[in-house]
Amino acid sequence: MKEAVPNILENMLHDIKARQEIEQFGYIIIPGLYNDSEIRILADEIETTTSNNPTFRKSNDLFAIRQFLKEIPGAIPVIFNARLTTAIKQLIGEKYFVVKSIYFDKPGSSNWFVAYHQDLTISVNDRHEIPGFGPWTVKQGQYAVQPPLELLEQNFTIRIHLDDTDKGNGALRVIPGSHKKGIYRPENIDWFIETEQTCDVPKGGIMIMRPLLLHASSRSTEDRRRRVIHIEFAASELPVPLTWSERMPWNSNNKSVYNEKNIEAQND
């Protein structure tokens, strides 16, 4: 019993430090949330799913799946393992729910890059003109709208890395602290005061980030894939009649798609 007390205090202090890091810098990297067996299961679920739905996009430079958790439900119990759910509870909070999910597969030969930007839109089921919500866009049949700033300031994104990610295969580059500056246009970045950080994330690790954090990604310079599952979380319902297009609780005990290989992975 005496030995357990320091461990509890150490965990509490670690959580406080991690929350402070997210608040100050807008992101944190946590390694080791998924083991090799879980990564293989996720990869198998993706690679064995075929669809002609408009949510799937495939080219020489990119393979992407929008509404990923809807399209690949077999990935849900593996993604929301005990380690991720603990991280969500302790660092984000149980009031949050899933509102958007995307899968990106950037091949090693890809010439694709993304310039600095903030994630300023949310995905909704239908278009309704609501004060404070706009402009609107539609991409691959999905409505997206820019909501009021205070809603974006609450949200979180978790990026799950299925490969070692670094500068060579297009890791995210971020401007720490930029999430606290409201709408921050890339053309207004003051490089005399701002610094850039490349976010190396090991295979099986995650990156938790605020959507208002300015981020970019470079072209790949090495022949290595970069596969990422991107999941966005919110804590607020939208004004009626707007509804989140992918609203899903992350802490539901959904075992419907758990099979023997899933269970083996959890115990690996």
N, C-alpha and C positions, 0 to 999 in steps of 0.2 A: 504493500500500500504506500509506504513512504517513497518508493522509487517512482510511483506513478504521478505524484504531484508535480515534480519538475517537468515531466513530459507534457502534462496538461498545460502548464504555464508556458512552456516553450511553444506549443501549438497555438495557444491564444495570441502570444506575442507575434508569431509568424503571420497569423491571419490579419492582425492589426497592421503590421508592416505592409503586407500585400495590398490591403485595401487603401492604405495611404499612398502606395506606389501607383495604383490605378488612378486615384484622385489627382495626384500631382502630375504624372506623366501621361495619363490617358491609356495606358496599356500595361500588361504584365505577361511574361512568358513562364509557363509551368511545364516542365518536362515530365515524362513518364506516366501519363494518365492512361495510356493504352499499351498493351504488350503486343508482341509480334503476332500471336494467334488472333487477337482482336483485329489487328490491322489486316491480316489475311482474310478474315471473315468479311470485313467491310469491303475490301477490294473484290472479293468473289461476288458479293451481293450486287455491286455496281456492274461488274463485267458480265454477269449472267442475265442482266436485265436488258431486254431489247424493247424499244418503243419508237413509234413514229410520231409521238406527241410533240406539239410545238415547244414543250418545256425542255426537250433535248436539242442540243446544238453541237454539231461535230464538224470540225474542219482539220486541216493539217496543223494549225497553230493552237487549237483549243477544243477540248471536249467539256461541255458544261451541262448541268442538269438543274433547271429551276424547279422550285417546289420539291426539293430533294427528298424530304421526309415523307411526302405524299407518294412520290414515285417509287421510292425504295423503302417501304415500311419495314422490311427485314433488318434494316440497319438500326432502327430505333433502339431496341434493347441493348445493343452493343455500344452505341454511342452514349446512352445515358446509363453507363455503368456506375458502380458505387463511388469510384474516384471522381468522376465528373459531377455527379449529383452532390457530393460533399463539397466540391469546389464552388458550385453554384450557391448552395446554402450559405456557406461561410463568407464568400467574397462578393456575391451579388444580392442574394436574398430570395426567400421562398415565394414572394409575391410575384416574381417575374414568370412570364410564360413565353413560349416560342411564337414568333410572328413571321419568320422568313427563313428559308434554308436554300442554299445553293451548293453545288459541287463543281469544283474547277479541276481540270486535269491539263496541266501545261506540259506538253512533250519537251524532251530535251533539246530538240531542234527548233523549238518555237522562236519566232521573231516578235512575239506579242509583248507589248508593254502597256502600262497604264500610267498616265501622268498624275501629278499630285491632285488630290480631290478629297472632299468629305462625302460621307454617305448621307445624303440629304433627303432621300425619299423613303417611303414605306409602301408595302404592297397591300392592296385592298381588293375586295371582291368586285365592287362596282363603283362607277363614278357618280358622286353626288356633290353638288356645289355647296360647300360649307365655308363660312367665313374663316379665314386663316389657313385654309388648305389649298395649295396651288403653288406652282403650275402642275398640270397633269401630263402624264405620258402613258403610252401603251407599248409594251415590249413583249413579243411572243405571246400575245393574248393576255398579258398580265397588266392590270391597272397599277400605276404607281403615282404617288402624289407627295409633294413636299408639305409636311405638317408644320404646325407652330414650333418655334425653336425649343420651347420648354419641354415638349414631348421628346424631341431628339436628344436633349440633354440628359434624360433619364435612361435612355436605352443602352444596351450592351450588345456586343458581338463576341462570339466564341469561334475561333478558327482552329479546327482539328487537322493536324498535319500527318498525312500518311507516308511522307518521305522526309528525309533530312532536307532542311531548307536553309539556304544561305545565299550569298550574293551571286554565286555561280549559276543557280537555277531560279533566279528571280524573286528572292525573298522580299517581303515588304520593306520599304523604307518609310520612316515616319518622322514627324516633327514633334518631339515630346512637348506636352503642355498645350499644343494648339487647340485641343478640344475645349479649352476654357475661354476661347476668344470669339465665340459665336460663329456666325457665318464668315469664314476666312477664305477669301478667294485666292486661288493659286497665284494669280498675277500680282497679288498684293503681299506675297511672302517677303518679309524683310530679312534677307540672308545675313545682314550685319548683326542681327540679334538672335536669329533662329539657328538651331543646329539640327543635323540629320542623323538618324540612327538606323542602321540596318538590323532587322529583327531575325536573327538566326534562331530557328526552332527545330529541335531534333525530332526525328521520326517518333510518333506516339505522343508528342507534346502538344500543348495548346497555347494559343495566344488569346487573352481576353482584352478587348479594346472598346473604347467609346467610339461610336460612329462618327462623331465630329472631329476625331483625330485626323489631321491631314496625313494621307498615306499615298504611296505610289509603288509601282513595281517595275523592275527593269527587264530588258530582254535577257534570255538565258545565254550564258557564255560557255556552258558546259553541257555535255550530253546526258543530263539527268532530269527525270520527271519531277514535277511539283504538283502533288495532289492534295487538295485542301477541301474540307467540308466546312462551310461558312454558315453559322446559325445565329440569327438575331433574336434578341429578347426584349420585351417591353413589360411595363408594369401598369399601364393605363389602358382602359377601354376607350374606344373611339366614340365621338359624338354620333348618335343615331341620325341617319341610317347607315353611316359608314361602318364597315366591319373588316377586321384583319383577315387577309386571304388564307393564312396558314395557322391561325390560332390553335395552339396545342399545349396542354400542360406537360411539363417535363418530368414531373414527379409522380405521374400515374403509374401504377404497378402493371404495366402492359406486358404480359407474358405470352400474348397470342402468337407471336412469331418467334418465340424462343424455341430453338431445337437443340439437339444434343451438342452440336459443335459450338453453339453460343455458350452453353453451360461450361464446356471444357475450356473455352477461352477465359471465362471469368475466373476459373480456378487455376489457370496456368501460372 
